[in-house]
Amino acid sequence: MSGSEHQHKSGFETRAIHAGYEPDPVTGAVIPPIFATSTYKQDGVGGLRGGYEYSRSANPTRTALEGALAAVEEGERGFAFASGLAAEDTLIRAVLRPGDHVVLPDDAYGGTFRLFDKVATNWGIVHDPAPASDLDAVRAAIRPGQTKLVWVETPTNPLLNIGDIEALAAVAHEGGALLVVDNTFASPYLQQPLTLGADVVLHSTTKYVGGHSDVVGGAIVVRDLELADQLAFHQNSIGGVPGPFDAFLTHRGLKTLAVRMDRHSDNAERIVDFLLGHPKVAQVLYPGLPDHPGHEIAARQMKRYGGMVSFRVTGGQQQALDVCGRTEVFTLGESLGGVESLIEHPGQMTHASVAGTDLEVPADLVRLSVGIETADDLIADLDRALG
Ligand SMILES: *Cc1c(COP(=O)(O)O)cnc(C)c1O
């Protein structure tokens, strides 16, 4: 059931479960085995079986994951990496050259910003920030002839702003650039940027795709085959690939993405309703709310609104810190997208490094990664923590 012909005919859940792998012809194994091997016997010099030569270049467990990733994003080829940042680094080196310019989200994931600002910059790559929710600002930030990538996240972290992928693709292409969408927060179940005109989809599969907080990984999916060849060459040349155990875990997570995302969204909606009625909550940020500035666009390009919820409390920073310290079902911690609920204070945790810059987030902000536990337990936990 692999191959693009099949991908476009079956539904998301079917692709997530079957694409990229057929039961093993020798044993009938229904699930891709963990091929813990670094090298492969050749049938005479250069006589490769199925193209496998050395596991940095390709490994069957990873091949199965890469096929499934391409299928769920409706792309032509998928690439798996050792982390989201390894995926980003490989993309940067595959498509950018010294002197090239990139438009970054003004609220980019901190690690992405650091990779451009502190690493890529040493190789002469320049960048400017623009809010992905403001098309005119993105257009103005593009330097025609020099800008090679427009990079966006939607929804963004932790303010959950929304960018219009279709319109951003048009703006990027007008300016001669490719549109890269970091689809980590939405996951491929809720949003498929390639179908809206994006050129590159990128994931930290550490989050919703893996979904169980037990493996770090990254992915890139593209449609253009020439770009895919460039990425394949750089993936192998740089070597930031996942091992077979990691590929197995990520693939196992992907199979249940649809049911998990629906429950994440159900629980988040319940929690949003609860927070909206709580006297100590000043504002709830969730793209599913009709008064969210990106709601209409989100309704168009997302299937549902996902499991990330941010809110501001009435009592300032101390109250936000107190809430984060008092929950018992929500675990205090960074990261997101796992089955277990997490709570954090962006100002002093994930976004501490941007304090004092334009990217600073409100001190009274709390971010939730709503898990798939019993919704009533999550609400009771927040109610207790809010006091
Ligand atoms: C976590 C994350 C990354 C980085 O991925 P790693 O797997 O931690 O390297 C990139 N973008 C977003 C939106 C993330 O949440």
The ligand as a Gaussian input file, in Angstrom:
#p B3LYP/6-31G(d) Opt

LIG

0 1
 C       10.348000      21.192000      19.408000
 C       10.209000      22.019000      18.190000
 C       11.232000      22.107000      17.233000
 C       12.579000      21.439000      17.419000
 O       12.483000      20.063000      17.385000
 P       13.442000      19.062000      18.223000
 O       12.851000      17.737000      17.902000
 O       13.353000      19.457000      19.668000
 O       14.822000      19.250000      17.671000
 C       10.993000      22.851000      16.095000
 N        9.833000      23.518000      15.917000
 C        8.832000      23.468000      16.812000
 C        7.578000      24.225000      16.558000
 C        8.995000      22.732000      17.983000
 O        8.003000      22.707000      18.887000

